[in-house]
């Protein structure tokens, strides 16, 4: 059954993304955020180039401006998220990034107001309020004052991920294939990551352990993206969105088991609120925006 197959793909994708968070956290002990993003982009671009050749997909594009804005927002989100992972408990960083659906709901509210709507959907407003209440609940017991920049970075990564989603949607409507979108995103990641790395002290010498974490990060992210893309192609959008939030659960388990992250009831309640808000935002967005859902391609 295709829906069941999509569920398996989606569950595997979220597990791989959560595992990528682990390798990013370990790599952060040896490399700066810019370096990790650079090597992530290098691996992703190489794999997408090979995939494009295999599928016979040309990499030349007629809409370079759309690719630029999509890549700029997506790479910025990636950079901020990797920084948040290096600074915060793993589940906290992942949860803040998963606020992207709530940010999308806020964008819908803002767009309605700017267009002069006489009435704003109260359900969307409630969704946004629940999401931000969840953020407060997650942050208060889990981060210390010196981690506030990491918390802000995680929150901003979710907002920029929502902006990247809008750009991916525009690229899909322009007929751009997935390998081409991810290829240019990866190239932008290489350029931005290398620039940040050189500005902040240059590239570090490699060790076998460091290379292993970098390679694992790139392979896990790219494989997870392919699985998620396939899941969105054959499954139901809301079902996929529901399973996507398994990433928070997987990250929580990893954080406790591998990094001794603290377990706070208030933080757990906040994660639950963000998951509920995200699912509600996805459902309401699907009802209000009559367009096909696109799989997230930020990472």
QUIMO-V118031 format. One record per helix or strand. SS is the DSSP state (helix for helix, strand for strand). FROM is the first residue (numbers start at 1). TO is the last residue. If there is no record, write none. Layout:
SS FROM TO
SS FROM TO
This chain:
helix 2 27
helix 33 55
helix 64 87
helix 90 97
helix 100 114
helix 122 142
helix 145 173
helix 178 199
helix 208 234
helix 237 244
helix 246 259
helix 265 288
